[in-house]
Amino acid sequence: MILSRIVLLAITLLLLCGCNRPVRLTPGTFAMCIAANEADHLEIIALAKETPGAIVLKDGEIVGEWLQVAANSLASQQIDETDDFIVREENSVREVLVVHSQFDLTESYIRTATLSDEAISDGHPQVKITISAAGAQLAHELLSSNAPDYLNELFRNVAMVVRGQVFELPRLETEIGSRFVISTTAPENAAYIVAILNGKVQQPPQ
């Protein structure tokens, strides 16, 4: 009887404190997570629209979050060009809804962040990011669980988040390995992202 109670308590603690439980993207954090879409996340979208504040909870667990779209960023352009994203305006600031999962990639997996010196066909400055083997595995799982549905022309987008602001919302189409890039609209945005990921500055460019 006592043993069964101990086992039940252990299971309860594991469910409440699981290491993969999604947490809020606190300021200063880099993250790569899925942007909410109406094909996959109707329940989370409904909760987000009913719940005041930025954090979306389900059964006491964080399942989504409204994040500010960085001004003059590729994300702001992408939101203007399509209605694929769930967007709201709070205090004259646009926010996009993202969903959280155990596959979210955060700065703890980043090894280096540098300005890319490769020629970019579209002219957008890029930040080149190298991540650990564990991070690459997470990125693989993120893509695998959100792969494109070509038959129904459904593509999922990933939010590139730096210090709580979304800078880019690229489609998840190709494998993400130990290296990937964040595209920006201006050199100062790229330099800001590199500085943030190296822990050197506090405020975004105006």
C-alpha positions in Angstrom: 0.0 0.0 0.0 2.8 2.4 1.0 4.8 1.4 -2.1 1.9 2.1 -4.4 1.4 5.5 -2.8 5.1 6.3 -3.4 4.9 5.2 -7.0 1.7 7.4 -7.5 3.5 10.4 -5.9 6.5 9.9 -8.1 4.4 9.7 -11.3 2.5 12.9 -10.2 5.8 14.8 -9.6 7.1 13.6 -13.0 4.1 14.9 -14.8 4.2 18.2 -12.9 7.9 18.8 -13.2 8.9 17.1 -16.5 12.1 18.4 -17.9 10.4 18.9 -21.3 7.6 21.1 -20.1 7.3 24.2 -22.2 8.2 27.5 -20.5 7.8 31.1 -21.4 10.2 32.7 -23.7 11.7 35.2 -21.3 13.4 38.4 -22.5 17.0 37.8 -23.6 16.2 34.3 -24.9 16.7 33.1 -28.4 14.1 30.6 -29.5 13.0 28.8 -32.6 9.4 27.6 -32.3 6.3 27.1 -34.5 4.0 29.9 -35.5 0.4 29.1 -34.8 -1.7 28.2 -37.8 -5.4 27.4 -38.3 -4.8 23.9 -39.7 -3.0 22.6 -36.6 -3.8 24.9 -33.6 -7.5 25.8 -33.5 -7.8 25.0 -29.8 -4.7 27.1 -28.9 -5.9 29.9 -31.1 -9.3 29.9 -29.3 -7.6 29.9 -25.9 -5.3 32.7 -27.0 -8.2 34.9 -28.1 -10.1 34.3 -24.8 -7.2 34.8 -22.5 -5.9 38.2 -21.5 -2.1 38.8 -21.5 0.6 37.2 -23.5 0.7 33.6 -22.1 -1.7 30.9 -23.3 -2.3 28.2 -20.8 -4.0 24.8 -21.1 -4.5 22.7 -17.9 -2.0 25.0 -16.1 0.7 24.4 -18.8 2.1 27.0 -21.2 1.1 26.0 -24.7 1.4 29.3 -26.6 2.5 32.9 -26.4 1.9 36.2 -28.1 5.3 37.7 -29.1 6.0 41.1 -30.5 6.9 41.4 -34.2 10.2 43.3 -34.5 9.8 46.6 -36.3 11.2 46.8 -39.8 11.9 43.0 -39.8 11.3 40.3 -42.3 8.6 39.0 -40.0 6.7 42.3 -40.3 6.9 42.0 -44.1 5.8 38.4 -44.1 2.8 39.2 -41.9 1.8 41.9 -44.4 2.1 39.6 -47.3 0.0 36.6 -46.1 -2.9 35.8 -43.7 -1.2 32.5 -42.7 -0.3 33.9 -39.3 -2.4 34.6 -36.2 -1.8 38.3 -35.4 -3.2 40.8 -33.0 -2.4 44.4 -32.1 -1.7 45.4 -28.5 -0.9 49.0 -27.6 -0.1 49.8 -31.3 2.3 46.9 -31.4 1.7 43.8 -33.6 2.1 40.4 -32.0 2.1 37.0 -33.5 1.0 33.8 -31.8 3.5 31.0 -31.4 3.0 27.5 -29.9 5.4 25.8 -27.6 6.6 22.2 -27.6 9.4 20.1 -26.2 11.2 20.6 -29.5 11.6 24.4 -29.1 15.3 25.3 -29.8 16.7 27.9 -27.3 20.0 29.7 -26.8 21.4 26.9 -24.5 22.1 25.0 -27.7 23.9 27.8 -29.6 27.6 27.5 -30.0 28.4 30.5 -32.3 26.6 33.4 -33.9 28.3 35.4 -36.6 27.5 37.8 -39.5 27.4 35.8 -42.7 29.8 36.9 -45.4 28.3 34.7 -48.1 26.6 36.3 -51.1 22.9 36.5 -50.6 20.8 36.4 -53.8 17.9 38.5 -52.3 20.3 41.0 -50.7 19.1 40.3 -47.1 21.9 40.3 -44.5 22.1 37.0 -42.6 23.2 35.8 -39.2 24.9 32.4 -39.3 24.2 30.2 -36.2 25.9 27.0 -35.2 24.3 24.7 -32.6 25.2 21.7 -30.7 24.5 18.1 -31.7 21.7 18.0 -29.2 20.3 21.2 -30.7 20.5 19.7 -34.2 18.5 16.7 -33.0 15.8 19.0 -31.6 15.7 21.0 -34.8 15.3 17.7 -36.7 12.4 16.7 -34.4 10.8 20.2 -34.8 10.9 19.8 -38.6 9.8 16.1 -38.6 6.7 17.0 -36.5 5.8 20.0 -38.6 6.7 18.8 -42.1 5.0 20.4 -45.1 1.8 18.8 -46.4 2.4 19.2 -50.1 -0.8 17.4 -51.1 -2.9 20.1 -49.3 -0.4 22.9 -49.8 0.1 23.4 -46.1 3.4 24.8 -44.9 4.3 25.4 -41.3 6.4 28.4 -40.3 9.0 28.7 -37.6 9.4 31.9 -35.6 13.0 33.1 -35.1 12.8 34.9 -31.7 15.4 37.1 -30.2 14.8 38.8 -26.9 11.1 38.2 -27.1 10.8 39.7 -30.6 10.1 37.7 -33.8 12.5 38.7 -36.6 11.7 36.1 -39.2 9.0 33.5 -40.0 10.5 31.2 -42.6 8.7 28.1 -43.9 9.9 24.7 -42.6 10.7 22.9 -45.8 14.3 21.6 -45.6 16.3 19.8 -43.0 17.8 21.9 -40.3 21.3 20.7 -39.3 24.0 22.0 -37.0 24.0 25.3 -38.9 21.2 27.6 -40.1 20.7 31.4 -40.7 18.3 34.2 -39.7 17.7 36.6 -42.6 17.1 40.3 -41.7 16.2 43.4 -43.6 19.2 45.6 -42.6 22.8 45.2 -41.4 22.0 46.8 -38.1 19.3 44.1 -37.4 21.8 41.4 -38.2 24.5 43.0 -36.0 21.9 43.3 -33.2 21.0 39.6 -33.3 24.6 38.6 -33.2 25.2 41.0 -30.3 22.2 39.6 -28.4 23.2 36.0 -28.9 26.7 36.9 -27.6 25.1 38.7 -24.6 26.5 42.2 -25.3 23.5 44.5 -25.8 20.1 45.1 -24.3 17.9 47.1 -26.6 16.8 46.5 -30.2 17.7 49.0 -33.0 15.1 51.6 -33.7 
